[in-house]
Amino acid sequence: MAVLPPFAPFPEAPWRNHIVPEEWEACLANWLALIEAHLSLSNDEFASLSANDETLLSFLVSFTTEASTNGVVVLGTSQSAKLLFRQCFLLAARLLRLSSPPSPLLQWEFLSDFSRLFSKKRTWPLINQAFQKPPVTNSLAILKKSLIITLDSGLIGDLRTLESQLKRLNHLIHASPDIAAFFLAGSDFLDGLISCYKIMNPPLRKAIVTTAYLCLIGLTEGNPPNFSMLTDQLYSLKAAADSHKAGPLNANDSMVAELVTVTPIIKQVQHRFEESNLSTTRWKSALTALEGFRKPGGIVRPKRMVRQKIDKGKGIMTDDDDILGEMRVHHMSQISQIQDLFPNLGSGFVSRLLDEYENNTEQVIAHLLEDSLPAHLANADRKEELSQEKSRGKSRDIAPRPNPPLLPSERHNVYDDDEFDKLAVDMSNIHFGKRNPEKSADDILNDRSSAPNKAAILSALSAFDADDDERDDTYDVADAGLVVNDGNPEDADDQKRKDASEEALFRAYQSDSKVFDRDAAMRRGQTRAKLKQQTGMTDEAIEGWALMLTRTPHQMRQLEMKYSAFSGDQPALAPTAWRASPAESAAEESEIDNGGNNPNNPRGGSSNRGRGRGGRGRGRGGGGGGGGGGNVAGPSGDKDTESARRRKEANKGSRANHNRRNQRARKMARGGLPG
């Protein structure tokens, strides 16, 4: 007896993804060769060798599981894949037809996957034959008992496993009516489905309804159909629905209501009963009672849509098509003109009027207004529309015509003659999605390989001129004459301290720029210590100020204009002009005299203290050339009057017009309006 090589198991998805196409084709060819070798054996050799080959059974079970779970696409689209799929069915069918099939093929998992993978017509006889074997019955009995316990447990049970088992079992129930009858034997399984449907789990509910429907329909497909059990189960459904309706829950939220609403169970069962010619009316009363539990507004299958052929007017072109086309356009234009005046007339009726009056629009309108149409038109249907059917002529000229010119081959866009256009692009620069999907944001930020150079950043900053634009100095304090600090007084003091520190730094930089060098000797020097005492700054801050000053030339110009330009201030000079005394003496006196030294003053005061506004006295009137400095209200051309007026302006307060100007400046700073 020949010994055949062992099978390699069918790989799972994670392993299949690492197999290149060439190696996969080699695997398919090897499996195909081994299966054909086993199928070519005689019956005795096949029963003794193939049925006991564990590698063959492992391959067949793994192949069925993977193909049923992920679809036949796992095999590929090659000819070897299609042939392997067919040969695997033949191998499994031959093993199941043995008098003693291998035990791994008699488990309900393999039979369910086998039923899902292949059609019901091909698997029905094989599964019914295998169902007679005790291993299959035992496997299904264990499954049924486990499902009943889980269904009755409700939320306590493993609902995810329950859902997957029901979905997998449904393929086996659909393929075999005997297995459907096996699960409906007794009322435990159906009662468990009804009880577990109360759990609000939509996927699980859908699986439960599908299982119940397939089991009930399976009773009608047996040979012979088991109508007695079906009728009993219908009455069980009715009793369960009545019990649910009498309870506190919503009557439409039961499995029976969902079953008769979303599935054609009633119509299918009624049709099967009518085909069997059963005379009993017991099933009719059960179906009528179940029909009453249908949900209002339930799912109604839409009618089958029949696509109607639309005449697009595409016919064979004839010689007269161009002339007829122009005539139709002119004819439709005339119809639209008449319908603008008589919108209640149909286009077909208007076309008949135009034919009657030789396409004369004026005559048609005149006869319509006078109601003088002929009898055959006066009694015609005025709502008639033009027919959509168009006559298609036959072409008499079937000579071939030249092909139309092709589109220009030149392309005109910004991507012409680029690397992609010339197929010269580097493949390393092409990627789909992110270039490095494994990198995180922190990795990208820490990667300084593509970061700009520090020297380039500093050169760009030095080229930037912050004062390039013309500055609007309309509301500057110095130009507008606003001498009042509208902000916090502490801010004004800080600004004064900053200006003093800046001036000290600038003066020191002008005198000797080496004071700002970064070395230990300079930091310990007296000049640096004095500068730190004046500014209150550290060595690093002083050196940084000088560094930024060298990098910003415009700041140097600003400081030179601020601290080196002439401010306009000059020292006050003592008056040297001659002043006339009350005694008409020619001696020059000061503006403020001691009153005790003047013998002509009977009050012992100065003769210059007049009572005028310009004097220092409190009374009106005034002396001539005393401390008051003359009378500002004197003659306009008088020398003393002009001098007194000048001294008055000079002796005013240093803050402009005192409080009036101050208050106005504060109002303008707060955004108020003048006036």
GIURJO-V832980 format. One record per backbone hydrogen bond with DSSP energy under -1.0 kcal/mol. NH is the residue of the N-H (numbers start at 0). CO is the residue of the C=O. If there is no record, write none. Layout:
# GIURJO-V832980
NH & CO
NH & CO
This chain:
# GIURJO-V832980
15 & 11
16 & 12
17 & 14
18 & 15
23 & 19
24 & 20
25 & 21
26 & 22
27 & 23
28 & 24
29 & 25
30 & 26
31 & 27
32 & 28
33 & 29
34 & 30
35 & 31
36 & 32
37 & 33
38 & 34
39 & 35
40 & 37
45 & 41
46 & 42
47 & 43
48 & 44
50 & 45
52 & 49
56 & 52
57 & 53
58 & 54
59 & 55
60 & 56
61 & 57
62 & 58
63 & 59
64 & 60
65 & 61
66 & 62
67 & 63
68 & 64
69 & 65
70 & 66
73 & 70
74 & 71
81 & 77
82 & 78
83 & 79
84 & 80
85 & 81
86 & 82
87 & 83
88 & 84
89 & 85
90 & 86
91 & 87
92 & 88
93 & 89
94 & 90
95 & 91
96 & 92
105 & 102
110 & 106
111 & 107
112 & 108
113 & 109
114 & 110
115 & 111
116 & 112
117 & 113
122 & 118
123 & 119
126 & 122
127 & 123
128 & 124
129 & 125
130 & 126
132 & 129
136 & 132
137 & 133
138 & 134
139 & 135
140 & 136
141 & 137
142 & 138
143 & 139
144 & 140
145 & 141
146 & 142
147 & 143
148 & 144
149 & 145
150 & 146
151 & 147
152 & 148
155 & 152
158 & 156
161 & 157
162 & 158
163 & 159
164 & 160
165 & 161
166 & 162
167 & 163
168 & 164
169 & 165
172 & 168
173 & 169
174 & 170
175 & 171
179 & 175
180 & 176
181 & 177
182 & 178
183 & 179
190 & 186
191 & 187
192 & 188
193 & 189
194 & 190
195 & 191
196 & 192
197 & 194
198 & 195
200 & 198
204 & 200
205 & 201
206 & 202
207 & 203
208 & 204
209 & 205
210 & 206
211 & 207
212 & 208
213 & 209
214 & 210
215 & 211
216 & 212
217 & 213
219 & 216
225 & 218
226 & 224
229 & 225
230 & 226
231 & 227
232 & 228
233 & 229
234 & 230
235 & 231
236 & 232
237 & 233
238 & 234
239 & 235
240 & 236
241 & 237
242 & 238
243 & 239
244 & 240
245 & 241
252 & 249
257 & 253
258 & 254
259 & 255
261 & 257
262 & 258
267 & 263
268 & 264
269 & 265
270 & 266
271 & 267
272 & 268
273 & 269
274 & 270
275 & 271
277 & 272
284 & 280
285 & 281
286 & 282
287 & 283
288 & 284
289 & 285
290 & 286
292 & 289
293 & 290
297 & 294
320 & 317
323 & 319
324 & 320
325 & 321
326 & 322
327 & 323
328 & 324
329 & 325
330 & 326
331 & 327
332 & 328
333 & 329
334 & 330
335 & 331
336 & 332
337 & 333
338 & 334
339 & 335
341 & 337
344 & 341
345 & 381
347 & 383
348 & 383
349 & 345
350 & 346
351 & 347
352 & 348
353 & 349
354 & 350
355 & 351
356 & 352
358 & 353
359 & 356
363 & 359
364 & 360
365 & 361
366 & 362
367 & 363
368 & 364
369 & 365
371 & 366
377 & 373
378 & 374
383 & 380
415 & 412
417 & 414
421 & 417
423 & 418
428 & 425
429 & 426
438 & 435
443 & 439
444 & 440
445 & 441
456 & 452
457 & 453
458 & 454
459 & 455
460 & 456
461 & 457
462 & 458
467 & 464
475 & 472
479 & 475
480 & 476
481 & 476
491 & 487
492 & 488
493 & 489
494 & 490
495 & 491
496 & 492
497 & 493
498 & 494
499 & 495
500 & 496
501 & 497
502 & 498
503 & 499
504 & 500
505 & 501
506 & 502
507 & 503
508 & 504
509 & 505
510 & 506
511 & 507
514 & 511
515 & 512
516 & 513
518 & 516
522 & 518
523 & 519
528 & 524
529 & 525
530 & 526
531 & 527
532 & 528
533 & 529
534 & 530
535 & 531
541 & 537
542 & 538
543 & 539
544 & 540
545 & 541
546 & 542
547 & 543
548 & 544
549 & 545
550 & 546
555 & 551
556 & 552
557 & 553
558 & 554
559 & 555
560 & 556
561 & 557
562 & 558
563 & 559
583 & 580
596 & 593
600 & 597
603 & 600
609 & 607
627 & 607
633 & 630
641 & 637
642 & 638
643 & 639
644 & 640
645 & 641
646 & 642
647 & 643
648 & 644
649 & 645
650 & 646
657 & 655
659 & 656
661 & 657
662 & 658
663 & 659
664 & 660
665 & 661
666 & 662
667 & 663
668 & 664
669 & 665
670 & 667
671 & 666
